[in-house]
Amino acid sequence: MITSKLTSKAQTTVPQPVRAALNLQPGDELEYRLEAGRVILTRRAAEPVDDPFRTFDEWHSEADAEAYADL
């Protein structure tokens, strides 16, 4: 069994085995679902970014990265 404590500010640390199992990284969002007196914790799926240029691979070259690095 994996456990963690709740602080006085209602915060807890997600234990390392849970972070590893869910492949959690800093900034990831979590979802809590209550089912029959239990909490189901899942990694929230990333929302698709509305970026019309993401499909144009030719604009993601190393030369582009260097040219626009200072913007």
N, C-alpha and C positions, 0 to 999 in steps of 0.2 A: 504494500500500500504506500502511495506517495502522499505526503502531507505538506501543508504550509500554514503559517499563522496569519491571522488578520490583525493589522495594526489598529491603533486608535483612530486613524483616519480612514478606516475601511479599505486599506490597501493590502495587497499580498504580492509575493514574488511567485511567478510561475516557475515551478521546479525544473531543473535542467532536463531530467528525463522526459517531461511533458513538452518542453520547448523542442527537444530533439525529435520526439515522435511526431509533432505537428510541423516540424521544420520552420519554427517561428524565428523571425528576425526582428531587430529593432524597427519600430514603426508599423509592424503588422497589427491588424485589428482582429479582435476576438469576438465571437458570438457566444452568448450564454442562452441555453434553452432549458426551461424547466419542464421535467417530465416525471410524473409520479414521485414527487418528493426528491428528485435528483437533479443535478445540474449537468447538462451536456455542454462541454466546452469544445468549440471548433474554431479553426482559423477562418476568418471571413475572407471570402473570395474577393479579389481586387476588382474594383469597378473599372470597366473599360474607359480608357482615356479618350475623350473626343478630340482627336488630333488628326486632321485631314491629311497631314504630311507623313504620318507613320508608315503608309504603304509605299512610299517612294524611297526604295533602298538606295538609289543613286545619290540621294542627298545625305547619306550617312557614311561618307567615306572619311578616312583619316585626314585627308586634305581639308575637307569641310570642317572637321572638328578643330583643326589648327587655325583655319582662317577665321572661325567664329568664336574662338575660345575667349576672347576679351570682351565679348558683347554682354 
